[in-house]
Amino acid sequence: MTASAMYGSAAVDAAERLREALAGHEIVADVHGGYGLALVSVGVGLVVWSNGERFWWHIGWNAERRRAVYASQEATEPGRAARRIAFHHARLCAAAPPARGTGSPP
């Protein structure tokens, strides 16, 4: 059973469309819904929120204003959102240190 069938909200429906679009970029994601919102768990440090009308995700920090910076995309364009999220996901993966135990032996 999909998350959409379980919760039946516009937010979850949009999140499911995004999850399917992300699969086209070889990104496996999970959808979780409730309270009128849905979360698409893309990877460590990357969660996309949906209210059924928009997707939004954290992309950085503005030190001058001391606040988080978010990107957003209309939920009617899950393919475009997926492409933008895939680029951000690739940047996060490239910037992350290798996981412990995955490096070559000394």
N, CA, C and O atoms as CSV, one atom per row, in Angstrom:
chain,resi,resn,atom,element,x,y,z
A,1,MET,N,N,0.842,-1.178,0.000
A,1,MET,CA,C,0.000,0.000,0.000
A,1,MET,C,C,0.886,1.240,0.000
A,1,MET,O,O,1.849,1.315,0.763
A,2,THR,N,N,0.572,2.193,-0.835
A,2,THR,CA,C,1.373,3.414,-0.897
A,2,THR,C,C,0.975,4.359,0.217
A,2,THR,O,O,-0.090,4.228,0.820
A,3,ALA,N,N,1.858,5.319,0.478
A,3,ALA,CA,C,1.552,6.329,1.490
A,3,ALA,C,C,0.301,7.097,1.101
A,3,ALA,O,O,-0.477,7.489,1.971
A,4,SER,N,N,0.093,7.319,-0.199
A,4,SER,CA,C,-1.078,8.057,-0.671
A,4,SER,C,C,-2.362,7.325,-0.301
A,4,SER,O,O,-3.332,7.947,0.132
A,5,ALA,N,N,-2.367,6.021,-0.469
A,5,ALA,CA,C,-3.554,5.250,-0.134
A,5,ALA,C,C,-3.807,5.261,1.364
A,5,ALA,O,O,-4.955,5.226,1.809
A,6,MET,N,N,-2.730,5.311,2.140
A,6,MET,CA,C,-2.888,5.318,3.589
A,6,MET,C,C,-3.436,6.639,4.090
A,6,MET,O,O,-4.293,6.652,4.973
A,7,TYR,N,N,-2.963,7.746,3.550
A,7,TYR,CA,C,-3.316,9.049,4.102
A,7,TYR,C,C,-4.264,9.842,3.220
A,7,TYR,O,O,-5.052,10.636,3.733
A,8,GLY,N,N,-4.213,9.650,1.899
A,8,GLY,CA,C,-5.143,10.270,0.988
A,8,GLY,C,C,-5.165,11.787,0.993
A,8,GLY,O,O,-6.226,12.381,0.801
A,9,SER,N,N,-4.029,12.430,1.205
A,9,SER,CA,C,-4.004,13.894,1.205
A,9,SER,C,C,-3.309,14.405,-0.048
A,9,SER,O,O,-2.529,13.688,-0.676
A,10,ALA,N,N,-3.599,15.658,-0.406
A,10,ALA,CA,C,-2.946,16.285,-1.559
A,10,ALA,C,C,-1.443,16.353,-1.345
A,10,ALA,O,O,-0.674,16.203,-2.295
A,11,ALA,N,N,-1.019,16.577,-0.110
A,11,ALA,CA,C,0.412,16.657,0.187
A,11,ALA,C,C,1.100,15.326,-0.089
A,11,ALA,O,O,2.174,15.290,-0.690
A,12,VAL,N,N,0.488,14.246,0.344
A,12,VAL,CA,C,1.081,12.924,0.131
A,12,VAL,C,C,1.038,12.552,-1.345
A,12,VAL,O,O,1.986,11.961,-1.862
A,13,ASP,N,N,-0.051,12.891,-2.027
A,13,ASP,CA,C,-0.129,12.614,-3.465
A,13,ASP,C,C,1.005,13.321,-4.207
A,13,ASP,O,O,1.659,12.721,-5.059
A,14,ALA,N,N,1.237,14.587,-3.887
A,14,ALA,CA,C,2.321,15.348,-4.522
A,14,ALA,C,C,3.672,14.735,-4.176
A,14,ALA,O,O,4.543,14.621,-5.038
A,15,ALA,N,N,3.848,14.340,-2.912
A,15,ALA,CA,C,5.109,13.743,-2.476
A,15,ALA,C,C,5.368,12.426,-3.201
A,15,ALA,O,O,6.509,12.124,-3.550
A,16,GLU,N,N,4.324,11.649,-3.427
A,16,GLU,CA,C,4.480,10.393,-4.172
A,16,GLU,C,C,4.914,10.665,-5.611
A,16,GLU,O,O,5.747,9.939,-6.154
A,17,ARG,N,N,4.353,11.708,-6.235
A,17,ARG,CA,C,4.774,12.062,-7.597
A,17,ARG,C,C,6.246,12.488,-7.609
A,17,ARG,O,O,6.983,12.164,-8.540
A,18,LEU,N,N,6.664,13.208,-6.580
A,18,LEU,CA,C,8.070,13.603,-6.482
A,18,LEU,C,C,8.960,12.381,-6.288
A,18,LEU,O,O,10.017,12.275,-6.910
A,19,ARG,N,N,8.535,11.459,-5.429
A,19,ARG,CA,C,9.313,10.236,-5.199
A,19,ARG,C,C,9.510,9.479,-6.507
A,19,ARG,O,O,10.606,8.993,-6.787
A,20,GLU,N,N,8.451,9.377,-7.311
A,20,GLU,CA,C,8.551,8.691,-8.598
A,20,GLU,C,C,9.497,9.435,-9.544
A,20,GLU,O,O,10.272,8.809,-10.267
A,21,ALA,N,N,9.436,10.761,-9.537
A,21,ALA,CA,C,10.334,11.554,-10.392
A,21,ALA,C,C,11.782,11.416,-9.935
A,21,ALA,O,O,12.688,11.374,-10.767
A,22,LEU,N,N,12.012,11.345,-8.632
A,22,LEU,CA,C,13.371,11.160,-8.114
A,22,LEU,C,C,13.933,9.802,-8.525
A,22,LEU,O,O,15.135,9.670,-8.759
A,23,ALA,N,N,13.071,8.796,-8.613
A,23,ALA,CA,C,13.522,7.467,-9.045
A,23,ALA,C,C,14.121,7.537,-10.450
A,23,ALA,O,O,15.017,6.761,-10.778
A,24,GLY,N,N,13.638,8.452,-11.271
A,24,GLY,CA,C,14.206,8.651,-12.599
A,24,GLY,C,C,15.625,9.189,-12.564
A,24,GLY,O,O,16.347,9.115,-13.558
A,25,HIS,N,N,16.027,9.732,-11.418
A,25,HIS,CA,C,17.399,10.217,-11.212
A,25,HIS,C,C,18.200,9.224,-10.363
A,25,HIS,O,O,19.269,9.547,-9.845
A,26,GLU,N,N,17.659,8.010,-10.232
A,26,GLU,CA,C,18.273,6.935,-9.448
A,26,GLU,C,C,18.419,7.309,-7.981
A,26,GLU,O,O,19.394,6.935,-7.329
A,27,ILE,N,N,17.446,8.045,-7.469
A,27,ILE,CA,C,17.417,8.407,-6.053
A,27,ILE,C,C,16.222,7.708,-5.428
A,27,ILE,O,O,15.081,7.913,-5.841
A,28,VAL,N,N,16.497,6.884,-4.430
A,28,VAL,CA,C,15.444,6.184,-3.706
A,28,VAL,C,C,15.026,7.064,-2.535
A,28,VAL,O,O,15.868,7.512,-1.758
A,29,ALA,N,N,13.735,7.310,-2.412
A,29,ALA,CA,C,13.225,8.179,-1.354
A,29,ALA,C,C,12.017,7.525,-0.697
A,29,ALA,O,O,11.369,6.654,-1.279
A,30,ASP,N,N,11.728,7.959,0.520
A,30,ASP,CA,C,10.571,7.482,1.271
A,30,ASP,C,C,9.613,8.639,1.489
A,30,ASP,O,O,10.039,9.785,1.636
A,31,VAL,N,N,8.319,8.341,1.511
A,31,VAL,CA,C,7.296,9.358,1.751
A,31,VAL,C,C,6.608,9.068,3.075
A,31,VAL,O,O,6.237,7.931,3.367
A,32,HIS,N,N,6.446,10.111,3.863
A,32,HIS,CA,C,5.757,10.021,5.150
A,32,HIS,C,C,4.763,11.168,5.216
A,32,HIS,O,O,5.111,12.308,4.909
A,33,GLY,N,N,3.539,10.881,5.611
A,33,GLY,CA,C,2.530,11.933,5.628
A,33,GLY,C,C,1.759,11.987,6.924
A,33,GLY,O,O,1.685,11.013,7.673
A,34,GLY,N,N,1.186,13.148,7.169
A,34,GLY,CA,C,0.326,13.352,8.321
A,34,GLY,C,C,0.145,14.826,8.609
A,34,GLY,O,O,0.999,15.645,8.269
A,35,TYR,N,N,-0.968,15.161,9.237
A,35,TYR,CA,C,-1.257,16.540,9.644
A,35,TYR,C,C,-1.263,17.511,8.463
A,35,TYR,O,O,-0.926,18.683,8.628
A,36,GLY,N,N,-1.640,17.038,7.276
A,36,GLY,CA,C,-1.737,17.899,6.108
A,36,GLY,C,C,-0.433,18.165,5.388
A,36,GLY,O,O,-0.407,18.913,4.411
A,37,LEU,N,N,0.650,17.566,5.853
A,37,LEU,CA,C,1.960,17.721,5.220
A,37,LEU,C,C,2.511,16.349,4.854
A,37,LEU,O,O,2.065,15.325,5.370
A,38,ALA,N,N,3.478,16.351,3.966
A,38,ALA,CA,C,4.196,15.120,3.641
A,38,ALA,C,C,5.680,15.428,3.607
A,38,ALA,O,O,6.090,16.524,3.227
A,39,LEU,N,N,6.474,14.459,4.006
A,39,LEU,CA,C,7.927,14.567,3.958
A,39,LEU,C,C,8.450,13.525,2.984
A,39,LEU,O,O,8.005,12.378,2.979
A,40,VAL,N,N,9.398,13.942,2.164
A,40,VAL,CA,C,10.090,13.021,1.270
A,40,VAL,C,C,11.519,12.944,1.784
A,40,VAL,O,O,12.286,13.901,1.672
A,41,SER,N,N,11.865,11.796,2.347
A,41,SER,CA,C,13.205,11.588,2.885
A,41,SER,C,C,14.101,11.140,1.737
A,41,SER,O,O,13.985,10.022,1.236
A,42,VAL,N,N,15.007,12.046,1.327
A,42,VAL,CA,C,15.854,11.795,0.161
A,42,VAL,C,C,17.185,11.185,0.573
A,42,VAL,O,O,17.699,10.302,-0.114
A,43,GLY,N,N,17.738,11.633,1.662
A,43,GLY,CA,C,19.018,11.134,2.141
A,43,GLY,C,C,19.417,11.882,3.389
A,43,GLY,O,O,18.694,12.760,3.861
A,44,VAL,N,N,20.568,11.530,3.918
A,44,VAL,CA,C,21.052,12.192,5.122
A,44,VAL,C,C,21.203,13.680,4.832
A,44,VAL,O,O,21.925,14.073,3.916
A,45,GLY,N,N,20.526,14.490,5.608
A,45,GLY,CA,C,20.620,15.936,5.446
A,45,GLY,C,C,19.725,16.520,4.378
A,45,GLY,O,O,19.833,17.710,4.081
A,46,LEU,N,N,18.844,15.729,3.788
A,46,LEU,CA,C,17.967,16.260,2.740
A,46,LEU,C,C,16.556,15.694,2.883
A,46,LEU,O,O,16.299,14.526,2.595
A,47,VAL,N,N,15.666,16.548,3.332
A,47,VAL,CA,C,14.249,16.225,3.459
A,47,VAL,C,C,13.472,17.271,2.670
A,47,VAL,O,O,13.759,18.465,2.759
A,48,VAL,N,N,12.501,16.824,1.906
A,48,VAL,CA,C,11.646,17.728,1.139
A,48,VAL,C,C,10.261,17.699,1.769
A,48,VAL,O,O,9.708,16.629,2.022
A,49,TRP,N,N,9.708,18.873,2.017
A,49,TRP,CA,C,8.367,18.993,2.572
A,49,TRP,C,C,7.392,19.295,1.444
A,49,TRP,O,O,7.767,19.881,0.428
A,50,SER,N,N,6.139,18.890,1.629
A,50,SER,CA,C,5.090,19.233,0.675
A,50,SER,C,C,3.799,19.520,1.427
A,50,SER,O,O,3.456,18.841,2.396
A,51,ASN,N,N,3.095,20.541,0.956
A,51,ASN,CA,C,1.760,20.824,1.479
A,51,ASN,C,C,0.708,20.551,0.409
A,51,ASN,O,O,-0.463,20.886,0.587
A,52,GLY,N,N,1.120,19.945,-0.697
A,52,GLY,CA,C,0.230,19.657,-1.807
A,52,GLY,C,C,0.283,20.715,-2.890
A,52,GLY,O,O,-0.068,20.446,-4.039
A,53,GLU,N,N,0.719,21.914,-2.539
A,53,GLU,CA,C,0.840,23.004,-3.507
A,53,GLU,C,C,2.289,23.293,-3.871
A,53,GLU,O,O,2.580,23.707,-4.993
A,54,ARG,N,N,3.201,23.075,-2.923
A,54,ARG,CA,C,4.631,23.360,-3.144
A,54,ARG,C,C,5.468,22.269,-2.508
A,54,ARG,O,O,5.031,21.554,-1.606
A,55,PHE,N,N,6.704,22.168,-3.018
A,55,PHE,CA,C,7.771,21.403,-2.370
A,55,PHE,C,C,8.765,22.427,-1.861
A,55,PHE,O,O,8.957,23.462,-2.500
A,56,TRP,N,N,9.401,22.169,-0.733
A,56,TRP,CA,C,10.492,23.027,-0.287
A,56,TRP,C,C,11.509,22.204,0.482
A,56,TRP,O,O,11.169,21.220,1.138
A,57,TRP,N,N,12.776,22.632,0.387
A,57,TRP,CA,C,13.873,21.904,1.017
A,57,TRP,C,C,14.968,22.888,1.402
A,57,TRP,O,O,15.129,23.942,0.787
A,58,HIS,N,N,15.709,22.519,2.427
A,58,HIS,CA,C,16.789,23.345,2.981
A,58,HIS,C,C,18.006,23.253,2.067
A,58,HIS,O,O,18.428,22.160,1.689
A,59,ILE,N,N,18.572,24.422,1.710
A,59,ILE,CA,C,19.752,24.409,0.834
A,59,ILE,C,C,20.969,25.082,1.448
A,59,ILE,O,O,22.052,25.055,0.863
A,60,GLY,N,N,20.806,25.679,2.609
A,60,GLY,CA,C,21.973,26.321,3.203
A,60,GLY,C,C,21.622,27.227,4.361
A,60,GLY,O,O,20.528,27.173,4.924
A,61,TRP,N,N,22.594,28.066,4.698
A,61,TRP,CA,C,22.481,28.954,5.840
A,61,TRP,C,C,22.964,30.334,5.436
A,61,TRP,O,O,24.020,30.469,4.819
A,62,ASN,N,N,22.198,31.358,5.779
A,62,ASN,CA,C,22.591,32.741,5.540
A,62,ASN,C,C,23.151,33.272,6.851
A,62,ASN,O,O,22.397,33.596,7.768
A,63,ALA,N,N,24.483,33.363,6.940
A,63,ALA,CA,C,25.133,33.780,8.184
A,63,ALA,C,C,24.807,35.228,8.531
A,63,ALA,O,O,24.678,35.574,9.705
A,64,GLU,N,N,24.674,36.066,7.523
A,64,GLU,CA,C,24.383,37.479,7.774
A,64,GLU,C,C,23.018,37.662,8.438
A,64,GLU,O,O,22.872,38.444,9.377
A,65,ARG,N,N,22.039,36.944,7.945
A,65,ARG,CA,C,20.684,37.047,8.509
A,65,ARG,C,C,20.416,36.026,9.603
A,65,ARG,O,O,19.387,36.071,10.276
A,66,ARG,N,N,21.357,35.105,9.770
A,66,ARG,CA,C,21.248,34.051,10.781
A,66,ARG,C,C,19.954,33.258,10.632
A,66,ARG,O,O,19.192,33.080,11.581
A,67,ARG,N,N,19.736,32.788,9.404
A,67,ARG,CA,C,18.550,31.969,9.156
A,67,ARG,C,C,18.801,30.995,8.014
A,67,ARG,O,O,19.692,31.178,7.185
A,68,ALA,N,N,17.991,29.966,8.008
A,68,ALA,CA,C,18.096,28.941,6.968
A,68,ALA,C,C,17.616,29.486,5.627
A,68,ALA,O,O,16.778,30.386,5.567
A,69,VAL,N,N,18.167,28.921,4.556
A,69,VAL,CA,C,17.765,29.274,3.197
A,69,VAL,C,C,17.099,28.036,2.590
A,69,VAL,O,O,17.623,26.926,2.683
A,70,TYR,N,N,15.953,28.244,1.975
A,70,TYR,CA,C,15.194,27.150,1.380
A,70,TYR,C,C,14.992,27.388,-0.106
A,70,TYR,O,O,14.916,28.529,-0.561
A,71,ALA,N,N,14.907,26.304,-0.851
A,71,ALA,CA,C,14.494,26.345,-2.251
A,71,ALA,C,C,13.082,25.783,-2.298
A,71,ALA,O,O,12.697,24.987,-1.441
A,72,SER,N,N,12.312,26.193,-3.294
A,72,SER,CA,C,10.965,25.644,-3.421
A,72,SER,C,C,10.594,25.509,-4.888
A,72,SER,O,O,11.203,26.112,-5.771
A,73,GLN,N,N,9.590,24.710,-5.109
A,73,GLN,CA,C,9.102,24.456,-6.463
A,73,GLN,C,C,7.620,24.126,-6.357
A,73,GLN,O,O,7.187,23.488,-5.398
A,74,GLU,N,N,6.845,24.562,-7.343
A,74,GLU,CA,C,5.426,24.225,-7.359
A,74,GLU,C,C,5.254,22.714,-7.466
A,74,GLU,O,O,5.991,22.049,-8.194
A,75,ALA,N,N,4.282,22.180,-6.741
A,75,ALA,CA,C,4.042,20.737,-6.740
A,75,ALA,C,C,3.492,20.244,-8.072
A,75,ALA,O,O,3.468,19.038,-8.320
A,76,THR,N,N,3.051,21.155,-8.927
A,76,THR,CA,C,2.575,20.752,-10.255
A,76,THR,C,C,3.727,20.400,-11.187
A,76,THR,O,O,3.504,19.930,-12.302
A,77,GLU,N,N,4.969,20.628,-10.729
A,77,GLU,CA,C,6.154,20.331,-11.538
A,77,GLU,C,C,7.102,19.380,-10.801
A,77,GLU,O,O,8.231,19.757,-10.486
A,78,PRO,N,N,6.653,18.147,-10.522
A,78,PRO,CA,C,7.525,17.234,-9.773
A,78,PRO,C,C,8.806,16.875,-10.518
A,78,PRO,O,O,9.837,16.646,-9.886
A,79,GLY,N,N,8.762,16.820,-11.838
A,79,GLY,CA,C,9.972,16.514,-12.608
A,79,GLY,C,C,11.027,17.590,-12.454
A,79,GLY,O,O,12.209,17.291,-12.281
A,80,ARG,N,N,10.605,18.832,-12.515
A,80,ARG,CA,C,11.545,19.947,-12.340
A,80,ARG,C,C,12.083,19.969,-10.913
A,80,ARG,O,O,13.276,20.183,-10.696
A,81,ALA,N,N,11.199,19.748,-9.945
A,81,ALA,CA,C,11.649,19.698,-8.551
A,81,ALA,C,C,12.654,18.568,-8.364
A,81,ALA,O,O,13.672,18.746,-7.695
A,82,ALA,N,N,12.373,17.408,-8.950
A,82,ALA,CA,C,13.273,16.258,-8.811
A,82,ALA,C,C,14.648,16.562,-9.386
A,82,ALA,O,O,15.664,16.185,-8.801
A,83,ARG,N,N,14.687,17.237,-10.523
A,83,ARG,CA,C,15.978,17.585,-11.132
A,83,ARG,C,C,16.762,18.517,-10.209
A,83,ARG,O,O,17.959,18.314,-10.004
A,84,ARG,N,N,16.110,19.526,-9.655
A,84,ARG,CA,C,16.781,20.464,-8.753
A,84,ARG,C,C,17.247,19.755,-7.476
A,84,ARG,O,O,18.350,20.001,-6.986
A,85,ILE,N,N,16.404,18.885,-6.954
A,85,ILE,CA,C,16.755,18.145,-5.737
A,85,ILE,C,C,17.900,17.181,-6.026
A,85,ILE,O,O,18.785,17.010,-5.188
A,86,ALA,N,N,17.899,16.551,-7.196
A,86,ALA,CA,C,18.988,15.637,-7.567
A,86,ALA,C,C,20.321,16.376,-7.623
A,86,ALA,O,O,21.335,15.846,-7.169
A,87,PHE,N,N,20.339,17.591,-8.173
A,87,PHE,CA,C,21.573,18.385,-8.198
A,87,PHE,C,C,22.029,18.711,-6.781
A,87,PHE,O,O,23.215,18.610,-6.467
A,88,HIS,N,N,21.090,19.102,-5.932
A,88,HIS,CA,C,21.444,19.435,-4.547
A,88,HIS,C,C,21.935,18.181,-3.815
A,88,HIS,O,O,22.896,18.245,-3.047
A,89,HIS,N,N,21.285,17.059,-4.049
A,89,HIS,CA,C,21.691,15.788,-3.440
A,89,HIS,C,C,23.120,15.438,-3.849
A,89,HIS,O,O,23.916,15.000,-3.019
A,90,ALA,N,N,23.444,15.629,-5.126
A,90,ALA,CA,C,24.804,15.344,-5.608
A,90,ALA,C,C,25.823,16.246,-4.920
A,90,ALA,O,O,26.910,15.791,-4.563
A,91,ARG,N,N,25.481,17.526,-4.730
A,91,ARG,CA,C,26.394,18.443,-4.019
A,91,ARG,C,C,26.603,17.999,-2.577
A,91,ARG,O,O,27.725,18.027,-2.071
A,92,LEU,N,N,25.527,17.591,-1.920
A,92,LEU,CA,C,25.659,17.123,-0.537
A,92,LEU,C,C,26.532,15.876,-0.459
A,92,LEU,O,O,27.376,15.758,0.429
A,93,CYS,N,N,26.329,14.953,-1.382
A,93,CYS,CA,C,27.126,13.716,-1.386
A,93,CYS,C,C,28.594,14.007,-1.661
A,93,CYS,O,O,29.469,13.382,-1.061
A,94,ALA,N,N,28.877,14.945,-2.557
A,94,ALA,CA,C,30.265,15.285,-2.887
A,94,ALA,C,C,30.958,15.975,-1.724
A,94,ALA,O,O,32.166,15.821,-1.542
A,95,ALA,N,N,30.207,16.731,-0.938
A,95,ALA,CA,C,30.791,17.483,0.173
A,95,ALA,C,C,30.923,16.651,1.441
A,95,ALA,O,O,31.660,17.025,2.354
A,96,ALA,N,N,30.219,15.533,1.506
A,96,ALA,CA,C,30.224,14.716,2.721
A,96,ALA,C,C,31.521,13.921,2.826
A,96,ALA,O,O,32.023,13.414,1.823
A,97,PRO,N,N,32.063,13.811,4.038
A,97,PRO,CA,C,33.244,12.960,4.212
A,97,PRO,C,C,32.847,11.500,4.017
A,97,PRO,O,O,31.692,11.140,4.244
A,98,PRO,N,N,33.786,10.658,3.600
A,98,PRO,CA,C,33.449,9.243,3.423
A,98,PRO,C,C,33.016,8.631,4.748
A,98,PRO,O,O,33.508,8.998,5.815
A,99,ALA,N,N,32.093,7.699,4.653
A,99,ALA,CA,C,31.613,7.015,5.850
A,99,ALA,C,C,32.743,6.197,6.462
A,99,ALA,O,O,33.615,5.696,5.753
A,100,ARG,N,N,32.719,6.069,7.771
A,100,ARG,CA,C,33.749,5.278,8.455
A,100,ARG,C,C,33.701,3.844,7.968
A,100,ARG,O,O,32.631,3.264,7.787
A,101,GLY,N,N,34.861,3.294,7.764
A,101,GLY,CA,C,34.950,1.895,7.359
A,101,GLY,C,C,34.804,1.671,5.864
A,101,GLY,O,O,34.814,0.526,5.411
A,102,THR,N,N,34.665,2.755,5.076
A,102,THR,CA,C,34.517,2.568,3.632
A,102,THR,C,C,35.775,2.940,2.866
A,102,THR,O,O,35.849,2.733,1.654
A,103,GLY,N,N,36.759,3.486,3.557
A,103,GLY,CA,C,38.006,3.870,2.890
A,103,GLY,C,C,38.898,2.669,2.663
A,103,GLY,O,O,38.644,1.583,3.185
A,104,SER,N,N,39.939,2.871,1.885
A,104,SER,CA,C,40.876,1.777,1.639
A,104,SER,C,C,41.764,1.587,2.867
A,104,SER,O,O,42.027,2.542,3.598
A,105,PRO,N,N,42.221,0.370,3.093
A,105,PRO,CA,C,43.071,0.112,4.260
A,105,PRO,C,C,44.398,0.857,4.142
A,105,PRO,O,O,44.868,1.116,3.034
A,106,PRO,N,N,45.005,1.203,5.283
A,106,PRO,CA,C,46.286,1.937,5.260
A,106,PRO,C,C,47.413,1.135,4.667
A,106,PRO,O,O,48.540,1.623,4.584
